[in-house]
Amino acid sequence: MYQREFDQKLKQSFPKAVLLYGDNNYLIDYYIDLYKTKLDAKESMLTLYYDEWNFEQAKNYLSQTSLFGGTNLVVVRHDKKIPKKELDTLIELANKNADNYFLYGYEGAAKDAKSMTAAFTEKKGGVWVRFFEPNIRDGIATLQQKAQKIQLDIDHYALQHLMLLLNNNLALCSNELDKLAILGIKVTSKDIDRLVYSTAPLATEQLLIDLFNKKPITATITKLLDLGEDEASLLRSTQYFVNQIFLFHAYIKLNG
């Protein structure tokens, strides 16, 4: 399912086992934090991130009786897939006890997660949620919620400018809102220009890499121009990039 369907489901009850994946790590973090808060599980939960992953540890945790009537929440973050048999076991355990929950934030490619969605069907007591890279409208709506939560006075146009400046990266935008809130003032686009470092140089580098890999570059050029980059600057960057490639090539030819 997608985010809106998941939000509707959360209004009724919190699913016992959830696979979160896609092109939006900010939302994966958001829903994991939502579970932690709503279930009051920050102190009692088990987190297994990346190399910490241990199936036996997760299984044993969900097999035990919750202490003092608390919640047994297992949160896994990994860029590698968990074998189906292990997923089936954890999902079954999550559904055996009213206090058990299992969240799996998968950070690998979305296409690789499709094979795991079969384990998270409603019939088995689970759900899967795929997130996409946010467009400007959805991103602004998310940031408006964040601004209200931290009591930051910032208008729609300033949020839009922040999204453009940070290349639609919600995690970076959210961090900047936390910093801007410290000012205790109404934040405008001018404040953002003055205080927030643009990711335009990174976008320029990505543009040149895509150009030499013969990938579409129109959207990236448009974004850079919206950020205030001019054609002459892009041409200079391209020339510098070509010179660097030539120097690397010459060095390899001479030195092997």
N, C-alpha and C positions, 0 to 999 in steps of 0.2 A: 504494500500500500504506500501511499504518499503522505506528505506531512499533514495536509488538511484532514484526511481520514483518520490519521493517528491522533490528532488533536481532539477530534470528536469522540474517539474511543476513550481517551484519557478523562473526558468529562464524566464518563460512566464508571470506569474502573481502570486500574493500572494493570496491563497485561503482565502475566507471570514471567514470560521469556520473550526477549526482544532482540532482533538483529538490526543494528543501525549501520547503514553504509551509504556511500555515494560521494559526491564532490563538494561536501560542505562540512568540514570538521567542526566548525563553530556550532552547528546545530546538533551534531553528535554529542559534543560537550554539554550543550544546553540541556538536552533531554536526560543525560546521565545525572547532571546536577539537579534536575527536577525530581528525578526518582530519589536521589539522596535526601533532598529536603522534605518531600511529601511523605516519605516512608520513615523519616527521622532515623536514617541509617548511617550517618556520617561516621559515628564512633564504632559501630559494630560491623560494618561491611568488610568484605574481602576484595581487594583490588589486585588484579594480576595483569600487569602491563608489559607487553613485548616479551623480553627474555625471562620475565618472572612467571610466564605462563606454565602452569603445572596442573594437568588434568586431575590427578589424584587428590591434590589439595582442594581444588574446586569441588570435586565430588564429595569428599569427606566433610567439607564445610556445609554443603546443602543437605547432607545426610544427618547432621546433628540436630538436636532440639535447640531452638533458639534460647539463649540465656536471658533470664528475667523477662520473658515474653517479648523480646525484641524482634527485629527483622533480620533475616539472613539474606543479604544482598550480595551477589557476586557480580563484579564489574570486570570485564575483560576488554583490553584494548590491544589490537595486534594487526599487523599488515600481512599476516599469513593465515591461511584457512585452517580451521579446526576440523579434524576428521568427523564424518557424519555420525559414526557410532558414539563418539564422545559427546557431540551435540545432542543426540537423541537421549543419552543418559542424563545430561544436565537439565534438559528441558523437562524430562519426566520427573526428576527430583524437584524442580522448581514448582511443579504443579501438584506434588504430593502433599505439600504443607502450605497452609494459608500464609505463613510468614516467610516463605521462600520466593526469591526473585533472581533472575539471571539476565544480565545485559551484556551484549557482545557488540562492541564498537569496532567494526572491521574497517581498516584504513587502506586496504589494498584496492586494486582496480575494481570498479563497479561491475564490470563484465565477469570478473572472477567470483563475485559474490552470488551470482545467480544460482549456482549449483547448491548453495547452502540454504536458499530460501525455502526449499522443499522441507527442510527440517523444522522451519518456523511457521507451520500452517496453524490455523485456528483449531483444526481438528486435533492437533497435537498439543494445543495449549500455548501456542506462541504466535508472534506476528513479526513480520519484517517491514522495515521502513527504509525507503530509498530517498536520499536528499540530492538536490541538484545545486549547481553553482547559482547563487542568487542573482536575479536581475535587479535593476536599480529600484524598481517599485517595491519588491518584496524585501530587499535589503534595507531600504529606508524604514519600512514598517517594523522590521525587527529591531533596528536601532532606536526607533521612537519608543518602543517598549522598554528597551534598555535605559534610555534617557529618563523616562518616567520613573523607573525603578530606583535610579540613583539621584533623582531630583535635579537633573541637569536641564537648564533652560536653553534649548537650541531649536531653531526652526527647521522646516522642511528643506529649504534651499541650502542651508549650511550642512545638513546631513547628506544631501545629494553631492555637494562639493567634496565632502570627506570621502564618500564612496568612490568618486572619480579619482581623487588624489591617491587613494590606497588600493586602486585597481580591484575594487569590489571585494576586497578581503575583509570579511566580517569580523574575524578574530582580531585583526589589526585595528579595525575601526572601533571595536568594543573596548580595546585597551586604551585607545586615544580618548574615548569618552570618559573613562575613569580618570584619566589625567586632567582633562578639561574641567571635570566637575570640581576639582580642587580649587579652581579659580573663584568659584562662587559668583559668577557673573552670567549674563545672557551671552551665549557664544554665537558669533557671526562667522560668515565666510572669511572675513578679514582676519579674525582670530585664528582660524584654521590655517590660513596661508602663513601666518606669522609663527605658529607654534608646532605645526605638524610637518614632518619630513615626508616629502613625496616619494612614491615608489617608481616615478617615471624613469629613472636610470635603469632599473631592473626591467621595466617594460620595453625600453629601447634595446636592451641586450637580447630579450626574447624575440623582438621583432627581427633583429639581424640573424639570429639563429634560424628562425622560421623561414626567412628570405633565402638563406643558403641551402635550406633543406627543401626548398620549392613548395612550402606550405602557404596557405592563404594568409595575407598580411593586412588586408583592407581594414578589418575591425580594429587591429592593434594600432595602425596609423591614425585612424579616426580618434581612438581613445587618447593617444599621445597629443594630438592637436588640441583636443578638448582640455588637456592638462596644461596647455600653454607652450608646448614644444613647437618650434617653427621648422619649416622645411630645410633651411640652411643648417640648423643644428643636427637634423637627422642625416643630412648628406655628409656632414663632417664626421659623425659617428660611424657611418657606413665606410667612409674612406679609412678611418682609423682601424676599424675592424678588419678590412681587407689587408691593410698593411701588417697587422698582427698575424693574420693567417699566413701571409707570405713569409714573414720572418720565422715563424715556427716551421714552415715547410722547408725553408732554406737551411735552418739549423739541423733539422732531421736528415736532410740530404747530405750535409757536410759531416755530421758527427754520428749518423746512424741511430 
